[in-house]
Amino acid sequence: MPITPRSVAESFGVDPVRYDRNRPPYPDDLIARIAQGSPGPRLLNVGAGTGIEARQFQALGCTVLGVEPDARMAEFARTSGVETEVSRFEDWKPCGRRFDGVVSGTAWHWVDAVAGARKAAEVLEPGGRLATFWHVFDLPKPIAQAFATVYKRAVPDAPFDFDTGKTMLELYQRQFDLTADAMRQAGFDEPEQWRYDWECHYTRDEWLELLSTHGGMTALSDDRRAEVLAGVAPALGDGFTLPYVTVAVTAKR
């Protein structure tokens, strides 16, 4: 069966331990800026996953409630100390609860932007902030080309376009603009876009572990996933340094 966006969204919980161990945290300056700019410590974490960003906010003294549609991811988050309820955010029932901030790390693209912004506005205290943020990166060209070649061979019906001629930041900008427009429609103050540049060095094995957690890989069968990993491994050499950009689209209620 072709890989669809929904099947990708529902596949991340196939191995929550590996996901939590390998997915990078968010820049400390970003987390602190959100926490310090909120009117209080109560945060709602949409698409909480295994609790990666929730634990970062907890370390700064915030209380965090996670909302996560994948029960497997939510269970892991609970075991890591993050109270988490299982639901799509659009269907989630706040039951009168209010928050000082609504945050979402690398998950808001799975939420209906307009419905999500409106629900966030409903549960936020006056002056509360909606902060959505993503990691964005471009692989070195030899690695990207090797990955595209082996992936198209292993998954010929995959709905991914590897030849857009654009950087990932250019492609993500459409999501950033959509998110900002939805915030405006929901009555938020004028949205801001924050950018944080950083880098991380990966050994070959570390990158293969991280790659295994990416959308388009988690939805594959074990055999196809192993084929892709084996095919891309030679292009990694002993490892490489990957430049990241973490972008937040955020606005106050």
Summary of the structure (lengths in Angstrom):
residues: 253
radius of gyration: 18.2
end to end distance: 42.3
largest distance: 53.9
contacts: 807
relative contact order: 0.17
helix: 44%
strand: 25%
